[in-house]
């Protein structure tokens, strides 16, 4: 659920920036601004939250997802998410090519994790709250980033 909030925060900040822009609002310009805020806010915060959860609170997160406690893979996922947080922050300093690289790097994890959570729900009847609540943001976030990138051309 918290990842939906990071997505929403990036959207709201982006819309505020678009509305405050002195330039005329075009779809391409608005999409680029929204994408910038999605990458710098949503990716950075989601990565940090994922890192904290999977590394520093791994047993609690495992239980909330319906997974076994103590898996070292969860810590490895958290380390990758720290890298995503750093990449999101670096979007402040680099342009569109870097943004695309960040999107391409992170999106497979989110999309495939979303499918995995859905599989867990359907096949294994895993109705743990953070298994179910992970599905929507895992699909919504990368879809939003790709659409905004395409519209910003």
N, C-alpha and C positions, 0 to 999 in steps of 0.2 A: 504494500500500500504506500509506503514511504516513497517509492520510486515514482509513483504517479504524482506525488507532491513535488518532486524535483522537476518532473516534466512540466507540470503546471506553472511552477515558479519561473522556469525558462520561457514559457509561452507568455506569461503575464509581463515579465521584464521586457521581452522582445516587442510586444504590442505597445507598451508604454514608450519604448524607444522609437518605434515607427511613428506613433502619433505625435511625438515631440520633434520629429525630424523637420528641419526647415525646407528640405527639398520636397519636390512633388512625390507622391506615393505611387510607385509602380509595383506590379506584382513581383518583378525581379528584385527590386530594392527591398521591399518588405520581406520577401522570402529570405534574402541574404541576411537581413538584420535578425529575423527570427531564428535562423540557423546559427548565427553567431552566439546568440544567447542560449540556445539549446546546447551548443557545444561547450561554452565557457561555464555555464551554470549547471545544466542538467548532467552532462557527462562528468564534470569535476565532482559535483556533490554525490552523484550516484556511485562513482568510483570510490570516493572516500567512505561513504556509508557501507558499501559492499566490503571494502577492506576491513573496516572496524568490525563489522558483523562476522565475517568469515575467518578473521584472524584473531581478534581480541575477545570475541564472544561466540566462538565457533560451536560449542556444545549447545548453547541456548538457541542459536540460529538453526542448527541441525534438528533439534527437537521441534522447533516451530514449523519446519518444512516437512517433517515426517521422515527425516533421515536418521541413520545411526550416528551416535556421538563418536568423536575421536578420530574421524577420518582425516589423514594428512592431506588428502586432495582438496578439502575445503580451505585449508590454509594456502595451498597453491593457487586456488581460485582468487582468494583475497589478495595475494601478491600481484596477480594479473590486474585486478581491479585497481590497485594502487597505481599501476602503470597507466591505466585508463584515466584516472584522476589527473595525473601529471600531464598526459596528452591533452586532456580537456583544458587545463590551465594554459598550456602552451598555445592553444588556439587564439589566445589574446595577442600573441606576437607574430603569428604566421598566417598566411593567406589561404586561399581556396584550395590549392593543391594539398596543403597540409590537412585542411579540414576534411577533404575527401579521404585521405589516408586514415585519419582517425575514424571516420564513419565505416570504412571498409574493414578496419582492424577490429572494431567493437561489435559491429552488427551480427556477424555469425554467432558469436557467443550468446547475444541476447535472443536472436531468433531461434536458435537451436535449443537454448535453455527453455524458452517458452514452449517449444514443441515437447521437450522432455517433461516439463511440468504437466502439460496437457495429457501426455501418455501416462504419467503417474496417476493422474486423476481418473482417467478412463479405464485403464487396464488394471492398475493396482489399487484403485479406489482410495488413493491418498487424498484425503479431504482436510489435511492439515492447513491451517489458515495461510501460511506463507508459501505453500505449494500452489494453492488456488489463486491467491492475490499476486503471484509473480507472473501469471500467464499474460494478463493484459499489458503491463508495462514492457515485458520482454518483447512483445510484438509491436506495440505502439511507438516506443522510442526510436528504434532503427527505421521504422516505416516513415515516421515524421522526418527524420534526418535526411533520408534519401529523397523524399518528395520535396522538401525545402531546397535541397541542393539542386535538384533538377529544375525547379521553378526559378531558382536564382540566376540561371544562365542568361 
